[in-house]
Amino acid sequence: MTEPIIQMKNIEKHFGLVIALSGVSLDVNPGECHCLLGDNGAGKSTFIKTMSGVHKPSKGEVYFKGKLMNFARPRDAIAAGIATVYQDLAMIPLMSVSRNFFMGNEPIKKIAGLPFFDHDHANEVTMAEMKKMGINLRGPDQAVGTLSGGERQTVAIARAVHFGAEVLILDEPTSALGVRQTANVLATVDRVRNQGVAVVFITHNVRHALAVGDRFTVLNRGKTLGTAVRGEVTPEELQDLMAGGQELAVLEGSLGGTV
């Protein structure tokens, strides 16, 4: 049996008197897409920020490759091999794709002893990596702002994988995309998973989760409602868990099934 690459055990996070997470556990295996589902306010964002070093857990433990971790900042998690792609993507629209791809990791060449950005290397790598992800750019100097939302997501994902991510956290990557762009991003997730990267896919869209997920964990009000395996859970069951199934069933009954 494959050992999990990352394990979150009984994670609690308190902000003063507010309990955002109350004993949440989750593990992810290499080459697996583990979907974290929940409605707005369920605790998904707080949980992934704890996983990626933005927040320190108030209680609980984070293990990476079997080793207890104590991330002081996001840079520590990135150095370990945990990368997060947030909804805002942290890109500069007017800059080229290659510049955005290498932002913070610029390749340098020296001319007459002076350091310069190595455009040729950056352009070559960017085009190759994007092609691997199924995106054919007009050129590496194309401005990121001219790409579709799905293509920009793919740039961010390809960048994270190229720079050594072994765990890739995707924060609602399909939330603001159209049907075709969503399909492109889900295909990218599948490619990344097939490369052996562990993917944590955060979403509130059950259909998108079922398209790529291997396992599904549902959060509700800072607590885990359970983890299911692909093929052993229906879309309706996942939706009910997210919505608080029993409460919804009672409401449907009282309204004659019109909800």
N, C-alpha and C positions, 0 to 999 in steps of 0.2 A: 504493500500500500504506500502511495506517495505521501511523504511528509509535507505538511503545510509549509509554505514559504513565509507566511505571516499569520500570527495568531493574536487575536484581541480577546483577553479573558476578563470577564466581569468588569467592564469599563463603566465607571461612573464619572460624571462631570457636573460640578456644581458651580453656578455663578451666584455667589452670595446665598440667598435663600432659595433661589431657583434651581431645581434639579433638571438639567437638560438630558442627561443619560442616567439610567438607573440599572446598572448591571448588565450591559450589553456584551455578548460574546459572538465572535465570528472568526472563521479561519478561511484561508484561500490557498489553493494548491497551484503549483506551476502549471501553465498551460490551461488554466481554468478561468472561465468568466463567472464570477460570483456576483449576482445582482442584489443590490440593497434597495428595497422598495419601501415606500412610505409616503403618506400625504404631506402637504406643507405643515411644518411644525412637528414632524414625527421625530426629529433628532438626527436626520441623515447628515446634514452639513456639519453639525458638531462632532459627529462620530468620525467622519473622514478627516476633519481637521485634527482630531486627536491621533488618528493613524498617521498623518503626514507631518506631525511635529509642530503644528500651529498652536494647539492647546496641549497642556500637560493634563493627563487624567487625574481627577481628584482621588480616585481609587482604581485598582485594576492593573493589569500588566500587558505590555506589548512585547511579543516575541517575533524576531525576524531570523529566519534560518535556525530556529531553535535557541537563539541567544536573546536573553532579556535586554530590551533596549530602553533607553531613557533619553529621548530626543529633546534637546533644549531649544531647538529652532528648526524651521523647515529645511534649512541647508543640511542639517544632520541627517534627516530622512532621505533627502536627495542623494547625498554622498553614499548612503547605505544601499540605495537602489530602488527607492520608493518615489515615484513621480506622480504629480497630480495635475490634471488638465481641468482648470476651472471654466465656468461658463464664459467669463470675459476673455479667456485665452491668453492674456498678457502679451498682446502683439501690437505693433505700431503700423496702422493701415497704410501710411504713405511710404513706408520702407519696403524694399524688395523682399521676396520670399526667402532668398538666400541669407539676407541680413537678419531677418526674423528667425530663421532656422538656427543660425549660429549666435544669436544674441546671448551674451554672457559667456560664450565659449568660442570666441573669435579665433580662427586660424591666422597665424602671423607668419609672414616671410620678411626677411631683412634685405633691404636694398641699400648698398653703401653703408651698412651697419645700422641703418634706421629701420624700425619695425613698421610694417604696413599690413593692412588687412589682405589676406591672400584670397582675392576674388576668384581666381581660377579654381582653386581647390574647393572653395565654398560652393561655387556654381555647379561643379561636377558632382559633388556629394549630394547637394540638394536635389538635383534633377534625378539622380539614381534612386535616392530614398523615396521620393514622391512617386516615381514610376513603380517601385515595389508595392506601394499602397494603392496602385490603380489610378493615380492622378497624372495626366499628361499636361504639364505646364506649357504655356507659350514660350516661356523662357525663365531662367532663374532671377532675372531682373524685373519680372512682373510684380507690381505692387500688391501686397497682401489684400489691400482694400478692394481690389478688383475681383477677388475670388469669391465664390459663393460661401455661405455659412458652413456647409458641409466640407468644402475644400479646406477652409481655415481650420476646422476641427482636425482634419487629416494632417495638416502641417504640424499642428501642436502635438498630435499623437506620434507622428513619425519622428519629430525632434526628440521627444522623450525617450523613445525606444533606441534611437541612434546613439544617444548619450548614456546608455547603459541601464535604463529602467528595467528592473526585474518584476516589480509590482507597479501597475499602471492604474491610477484611480481616475475615473472619468465622472465628473460632476454634471449630471443632467445634460449630456452631450447632444441630445436630440430635441431638447425642449422647445427650441425656437426655429426648428427647421421644417421645410416642406417635405412631401412624401419622397421625392427622388433624392434629396440631400440626406434625409434620414437613412434611406437604403444604402447610400454610399458610406455613411459613418458606421452603420452596423456591419457592412462588409469589411471595413477597416478593422473593426474590433475583432472580427473573425480571423483576419490575417495575423493580427498581433498575437492572439491566443495560440494560433497554430505555430508561431515561432517559439512557444514555450513561456511567454510572458504571462504572469498572473494578472488578471483584470478584475478590478472592483468597479462595477457599473452601477452608478446611483441614478435612479429614475423613479418617477411616479406613474410611468406608462407601462402597463402590464404587457401589452402586445410587443413593445420594443424589447422588454426584458426576455420574453419567451422566444424571441427571434434568435438571440445569441447566448442566453444564459445556460449554465450547467447546473447551478444551484441558486436558490432564491431565499433571501432572508428578509422578513418583513419587520419594520419598526413601526411602533405606534406609541406616541407620547413618551418617547425615551426608553421604551422597553422592547425586547425582542419577542415577537409573537410566534416565532418558529422558523425553521429552515426546511425547505423542500427541495427535492431533486427533480431534474428535468424528467418528464414522463410520468411523474407521480403526483402531479398537481395540475388542476385545470385553471384556465384564465379566470373563471368565475370564483374559484376558491381563493386565488391570490387577491382578486379585487375585493372580495368580502373581508379578508384579513386586513387589507389596507383601510377599508372604510369602517371597520368595526362591525363585522358581519351580523352579529346578533341584534345590535341596535338597529341596523338597516332593515333586517327581516321584520322586526316588530313594527317599524314605521310603515313598511310596505303593507303589512297586514291591516294596520289601522286605517290606511288610505285606500284599501281595496286593490293593492297591487299596482298603483299608478306611479310609484317613484321611479 
